[in-house]
């Protein structure tokens, strides 16, 4: 981001004068982040470097949040088509020259390697909001068609990489913007029906390892060494936690390595084992508060674009929680989606906080007259 | 910009709509998360006792046992790829207090290179400390003993036995057998994690890669009881792994050795095929490399040396090397002319030393100044008369030419069981249009007739074509894998081969005439390689070739006085014995001056090794003689001995 030092300093000063943040939302985010760090320290077997790395990511994400909060939604809207176009072009580039033979997710820009799909998590709902902003709401069939293309292109490209988890998040964030725009219930119903009918076709396009994950979900005992094993071990960890949990760094499932990926995808299992149902309910409540607050900010936003974007960001946060929580409790198949602000690594913490920066900006530029 | 929208855009209504939707969305979310929470209640309250017990009793872990990789033998049972017991040093980072100090102290006991340490540190990234990581492979006995004495000083460092791949023949089979190397991230994406649990190495090139599925085998598992710290206490029971299949190649090490030796390190390639069944008997690419270097991670110095060498030892010349076929194309052109009725058996041409396309001034030369006089096909092959083939090519036309020659497999992969084969170039009008979007010129047809111009062949293609010619037009798909064996107690099973494709040659009189020409090359008074095969105990049909490296005109200049690198490429194709061919050969020397002087004598030595081995050496095995041993053996070395055929009554 080409930001000069002067501008950065000016931003900092302005930030101090009149912070562009919503305090309740920020506090909730910070609380979740702290819970994340505490859990990671235990899950990573008291490896300080994990906590430090994650702390650094939070710091970066925090900076992104502050910067985004200073950008008024109207400028954001003007830049939206470009932002979206660049994201899609990068996705195509990754498809052509990306790193890794089996899974092309990373683009090497010499200085940094990054996943263009992270950009689309924000760019897709922005583009949908941008399009619907200029349309009469509720959207008609034509709008629906255009929005489907806006969502389908990046989601399809990402699914092709293959990265089903991110593809799902991108598609959901776009779909939420459409939902919030007031798409009539019967159209939503027919879309869902269509999706249901298309499921067998989608099955055909899934990679073998993805199919296996679904099969294992249906019958975990049939694969005691692969994904089925992971789900069983995760359920044991969660169940053994009981109401009050085993206590910090007392979870045997994680310490004895029965849990796979216990700092990333399965960190929630570690949390559940060590802090029990009480901890889980607290964490879920925090998530609900964050989502609710986001929707409240959206409802008070100045224009259609801001409303739809803020709402979509808030609601897609829910998808992270649901898919990850569903996975570790055996409610949903294994899809690689992190628990937001708790799971270690990746760029998800940064991109999530960037999204909340947009929310903060929308909040700061809300309707002042009610 | 429809007026309809302007009329209906009602922000108040939209806000109300949005708020209704936001509320609905929030309710749906709360319900979903409620379902999730109730799932937690179900697991943590309702089924808590059950899971608590299971967690407490979770003391049994499954540990994969990787299968032993199948061995690779030549057709006589000579070992080409072996598994050797070795020891490696493993470090569990979690149990090491000060890693740098430990490594420093360790170096005094066991020598460690910078590469070892660098690789070890790279592996640590992104891994948790409780996984042990290899630090050094292939410790010597001395090193193992020395470490054992000092072991108490190094908690968290262990000597672990393992099986490592070795290639006893070294450079000789670097290209064909290839090598295994450590599984990297790209491999991880593609392979079945369950099947490769515990496996560290995977086939990267050659046979090791092509037959990875057969060689790998199926892993076994042992159930291990662990204590509260996660340390393994005892093995409860285990399912043994299924070792990979042993492979028996059609290659004969003696022929391979002989073929490699003739190059004396100068770049080139040779491929020998049994035309009766498509078995590849020898496949040589010089220079080569030692595959053993790659198995446990090649050092940067070694790798730079291999990559930096101007002779490109890593290039599998026989498989992907690209060469102009030159005059070795003439026998194929000859049969194409006769079979398509462009020439009759006894048609002659007057070679004046220069051939002209009617109406054009540019001359296409013969290699003998002043020409060869009036010659027929046999004499044109014997003396390698360009004019005969210039005029033949012109009369035939490029598309009929390439159409017929494609039956010999030119311009297409042979389908040999190695990955990455090159396909060469069979020039045609369509090819040129697709490649350059330019029309075809008659002059290009003329030089294509003597294997120059756009022509590109790989040595394996040329050998394949020669084998098809030797088999009178019948085609046996060529292959390296001859038989497999599931464990040493199992019988060796021949690999079923696709049936022979029937001959496309309609009139065998035509074939006989080309054969006579090729015999005249090596035995006739005027043949370009006449003296070379004078005293051979078998009859040979061959053709020399000298491909231009620079000029496109058909003038073969003697360049033997020039620097090696400026020379022509020398080629030779042959099959023998003529009566019932047992071997078809293609030979390419990159820095040879001419096919007759340089390539033909070397080809003779390869054919001798197969058909007239020196006294005391084993005779060549006959094609249909099964290599199958009848006795079961347990150890690789004894098997290798037992597998040698008792009698290989050849010719």
Interface residues (C-beta under 8 A of the other chain):
Chain A: X44 X45 X47 X100 X101 X102 X103 X135 X136 X137 X138 X176 X179 X180 X181 X182 X224 X225 X226 X233 X235 X236 X237 X238 X239 X240 X241 X242 X243 X252 X253 X255 X256 X257 X258 X263 X272 X273 X276 X277 X280 X281 X284 X287 X288 X291 X292 X295 X298 X299 X303 X304 X307 X308 X311 X315 X318 X321 X322 X325 X326 X329 X331
Chain B: X4 X5 X8 X9 X11 X14 X15 X17 X18 X19 X20 X21 X22 X25 X26 X29 X30 X32 X33 X35 X36 X37 X39 X40 X41 X43 X44 X45 X47 X48 X50 X51 X52 X54 X55 X56 X58 X61 X62 X64 X94 X128 X129 X130 X185 X186 X188 X189 X190 X193 X194 X197 X221 X226 X228 X230
